[in-house]
Amino acid sequence: MKTADLIDDHASHLRLVHLPFRKFGRKPFIGGRIETVKCFEDNTTLRALLQTPGEGRILVVDGGASTRIAILGDMIAGFAIENGWQGLIINGAIRDSVEIDAMEIAVFALGTSPVKSAKEGWGKSGCEIAFGGVVFEPGTYVYADADGVLHSATELG
């Protein structure tokens, strides 16, 4: 699948997440049901969730658009792979980008930063979040590749 084909065939069911994402990881495309996390410069909740079974889901993270602090690195991306998550879409920054780019995952982020996140336990999972002109709710769907990120309330075939 490709996002360009999906938007051509299902435009009325899709919303473009209008942000300048950079793609990392070897997977060229991800698509499926989402789980959500809201956190700002603290990856404690994100890390804990990625250490649970992903069941092929995609984690959509509202990091408050911070590119000052990275909320995902190669170790946590490794947890995602080990636990069956397809990938992540992050309204924020990552670090260890070269290592993540070589991993069997797809990560979409606004940029990179070498600075690691706080570990104070700030954050919430399973909540409604919004960024890029789209509202994300757990159980809705997202499709992403190098051309962009699309959201749908229902699964597309």
C-alpha positions as a LaTeX table, in Angstrom:
\begin{tabular}{lrrr}
\hline
Residue & $x$ (\AA) & $y$ (\AA) & $z$ (\AA) \\
\hline
Met1 & 0.00 & 0.00 & 0.00 \\
Lys2 & 0.93 & 3.63 & $-0.49$ \\
Thr3 & $-0.60$ & 6.74 & 1.03 \\
Ala4 & $-0.89$ & 8.29 & $-2.46$ \\
Asp5 & $-3.07$ & 5.37 & $-3.60$ \\
Leu6 & $-5.13$ & 5.46 & $-0.41$ \\
Ile7 & $-5.90$ & 9.17 & $-0.78$ \\
Asp8 & $-6.76$ & 8.67 & $-4.46$ \\
Asp9 & $-9.21$ & 5.86 & $-3.61$ \\
His10 & $-10.56$ & 7.03 & $-0.22$ \\
Ala11 & $-10.14$ & 10.81 & 0.00 \\
Ser12 & $-13.51$ & 11.36 & 1.68 \\
His13 & $-12.51$ & 9.01 & 4.56 \\
Leu14 & $-9.01$ & 10.39 & 5.16 \\
Arg15 & $-7.45$ & 13.44 & 6.78 \\
Leu16 & $-3.89$ & 14.55 & 6.10 \\
Val17 & $-1.83$ & 15.09 & 9.24 \\
His18 & $-0.37$ & 18.37 & 8.09 \\
Leu19 & 3.09 & 18.42 & 9.69 \\
Pro20 & 6.60 & 18.22 & 8.21 \\
Phe21 & 7.41 & 14.69 & 9.41 \\
Arg22 & 10.73 & 13.01 & 8.78 \\
Lys23 & 10.62 & 9.22 & 8.31 \\
Phe24 & 13.05 & 6.88 & 10.04 \\
Gly25 & 13.34 & 3.09 & 9.94 \\
Arg26 & 13.36 & 0.39 & 7.28 \\
Lys27 & 9.61 & $-0.24$ & 7.00 \\
Pro28 & 8.38 & 1.69 & 3.94 \\
Phe29 & 4.70 & 1.79 & 5.03 \\
Ile30 & 2.63 & 1.30 & 8.16 \\
Gly31 & $-1.12$ & 1.17 & 8.52 \\
Gly32 & $-3.48$ & 0.10 & 11.21 \\
Arg33 & $-5.22$ & 0.73 & 14.50 \\
Ile34 & $-3.73$ & 3.30 & 16.84 \\
Glu35 & $-3.03$ & 3.78 & 20.50 \\
Thr36 & $-2.25$ & 7.24 & 21.85 \\
Val37 & 0.10 & 8.89 & 24.32 \\
Lys38 & 0.29 & 12.52 & 25.37 \\
Cys39 & 3.61 & 13.54 & 26.91 \\
Phe40 & 5.88 & 16.55 & 26.86 \\
Glu41 & 9.65 & 16.06 & 27.08 \\
Asp42 & 9.15 & 12.97 & 29.31 \\
Asn43 & 9.04 & 9.48 & 27.79 \\
Thr44 & 8.12 & 7.43 & 30.88 \\
Thr45 & 4.55 & 6.68 & 29.75 \\
Leu46 & 5.63 & 6.08 & 26.14 \\
Arg47 & 8.32 & 3.63 & 27.24 \\
Ala48 & 5.95 & 1.72 & 29.56 \\
Leu49 & 3.35 & 1.36 & 26.81 \\
Leu50 & 5.88 & 0.10 & 24.24 \\
Gln51 & 6.88 & $-2.63$ & 26.71 \\
Thr52 & 3.36 & $-4.10$ & 26.42 \\
Pro53 & 2.02 & $-6.16$ & 23.49 \\
Gly54 & 1.49 & $-3.89$ & 20.49 \\
Glu55 & $-0.63$ & $-6.37$ & 18.56 \\
Gly56 & 0.31 & $-4.64$ & 15.30 \\
Arg57 & $-0.86$ & $-1.21$ & 16.47 \\
Ile58 & 0.77 & 2.14 & 15.77 \\
Leu59 & 1.57 & 4.48 & 18.64 \\
Val60 & 0.60 & 8.10 & 17.96 \\
Val61 & 2.38 & 10.43 & 20.37 \\
Asp62 & 1.65 & 14.06 & 21.11 \\
Gly63 & 4.98 & 15.35 & 22.36 \\
Gly64 & 3.81 & 18.96 & 22.22 \\
Ala65 & 5.85 & 19.57 & 19.04 \\
Ser66 & 9.03 & 19.84 & 21.10 \\
Thr67 & 12.20 & 19.38 & 19.09 \\
Arg68 & 14.35 & 20.42 & 22.07 \\
Ile69 & 14.12 & 17.06 & 23.88 \\
Ala70 & 13.99 & 13.59 & 22.28 \\
Ile71 & 11.24 & 11.29 & 23.56 \\
Leu72 & 12.31 & 8.17 & 21.61 \\
Gly73 & 15.71 & 6.58 & 21.18 \\
Asp74 & 17.01 & 3.29 & 19.81 \\
Met75 & 16.47 & 1.32 & 23.04 \\
Ile76 & 12.79 & 2.24 & 23.26 \\
Ala77 & 12.34 & 1.67 & 19.51 \\
Gly78 & 13.77 & $-1.80$ & 20.18 \\
Phe79 & 11.04 & $-2.40$ & 22.78 \\
Ala80 & 8.45 & $-1.45$ & 20.17 \\
Ile81 & 9.82 & $-4.02$ & 17.71 \\
Glu82 & 10.14 & $-6.78$ & 20.36 \\
Asn83 & 6.55 & $-6.25$ & 21.47 \\
Gly84 & 4.88 & $-6.17$ & 18.05 \\
Trp85 & 4.24 & $-2.45$ & 17.45 \\
Gln86 & 4.33 & $-1.47$ & 13.74 \\
Gly87 & 5.73 & 1.99 & 14.37 \\
Leu88 & 5.25 & 5.43 & 15.85 \\
Ile89 & 4.07 & 8.84 & 14.74 \\
Ile90 & 5.56 & 11.48 & 17.02 \\
Asn91 & 4.67 & 15.13 & 17.26 \\
Gly92 & 8.14 & 15.72 & 18.68 \\
Ala93 & 11.76 & 14.62 & 18.36 \\
Ile94 & 13.78 & 11.40 & 18.47 \\
Arg95 & 17.46 & 10.63 & 19.02 \\
Asp96 & 19.72 & 7.78 & 17.84 \\
Ser97 & 18.30 & 8.45 & 14.38 \\
Val98 & 20.99 & 6.52 & 12.50 \\
Glu99 & 20.35 & 3.41 & 14.60 \\
Ile100 & 16.56 & 3.74 & 14.32 \\
Asp101 & 16.88 & 4.24 & 10.58 \\
Ala102 & 18.51 & 0.77 & 10.37 \\
Met103 & 15.74 & $-0.92$ & 12.42 \\
Glu104 & 12.71 & $-2.86$ & 11.13 \\
Ile105 & 10.21 & $-0.20$ & 12.16 \\
Ala106 & 8.75 & 3.05 & 10.83 \\
Val107 & 9.01 & 6.18 & 12.94 \\
Phe108 & 7.70 & 9.57 & 11.86 \\
Ala109 & 8.94 & 12.55 & 13.89 \\
Leu110 & 9.37 & 16.29 & 13.50 \\
Gly111 & 13.13 & 16.11 & 13.93 \\
Thr112 & 16.01 & 14.97 & 16.09 \\
Ser113 & 17.75 & 16.08 & 19.26 \\
Pro114 & 20.59 & 14.44 & 21.20 \\
Val115 & 19.04 & 15.50 & 24.52 \\
Lys116 & 17.30 & 12.70 & 26.45 \\
Ser117 & 13.91 & 13.17 & 28.05 \\
Ala118 & 12.88 & 13.63 & 31.65 \\
Lys119 & 11.82 & 10.55 & 33.63 \\
Glu120 & 9.28 & 12.10 & 36.00 \\
Gly121 & 6.26 & 10.04 & 34.92 \\
Trp122 & 4.44 & 12.87 & 33.15 \\
Gly123 & 2.13 & 11.66 & 30.47 \\
Lys124 & $-1.13$ & 9.93 & 29.76 \\
Ser125 & $-2.02$ & 7.06 & 27.44 \\
Gly126 & $-5.30$ & 6.09 & 25.83 \\
Cys127 & $-6.54$ & 9.66 & 25.54 \\
Glu128 & $-7.75$ & 11.86 & 22.72 \\
Ile129 & $-4.93$ & 13.96 & 21.26 \\
Ala130 & $-4.77$ & 16.49 & 18.44 \\
Phe131 & $-2.03$ & 17.82 & 16.18 \\
Gly132 & $-1.49$ & 18.56 & 12.50 \\
Gly133 & $-5.18$ & 19.43 & 12.09 \\
Val134 & $-6.34$ & 15.94 & 13.14 \\
Val135 & $-7.93$ & 14.54 & 16.29 \\
Phe136 & $-6.68$ & 11.03 & 17.16 \\
Glu137 & $-8.60$ & 8.62 & 19.36 \\
Pro138 & $-7.47$ & 5.15 & 20.37 \\
Gly139 & $-8.93$ & 2.56 & 18.02 \\
Thr140 & $-9.01$ & 4.82 & 14.97 \\
Tyr141 & $-6.61$ & 4.23 & 12.08 \\
Val142 & $-3.49$ & 5.77 & 10.62 \\
Tyr143 & $-1.57$ & 5.11 & 7.41 \\
Ala144 & 1.92 & 6.48 & 6.79 \\
Asp145 & 4.84 & 6.37 & 4.40 \\
Ala146 & 7.50 & 8.77 & 3.12 \\
Asp147 & 4.80 & 10.83 & 1.36 \\
Gly148 & 2.84 & 11.60 & 4.51 \\
Val149 & 0.57 & 10.55 & 7.34 \\
Leu150 & $-3.18$ & 9.98 & 6.91 \\
His151 & $-5.86$ & 9.41 & 9.54 \\
Ser152 & $-9.18$ & 7.58 & 9.22 \\
Ala153 & $-11.98$ & 6.87 & 11.66 \\
Thr154 & $-12.42$ & 3.46 & 10.01 \\
Glu155 & $-10.15$ & 0.78 & 8.59 \\
Leu156 & $-9.45$ & 1.00 & 4.87 \\
Gly157 & $-8.79$ & $-2.02$ & 2.70 \\
\hline
\end{tabular}
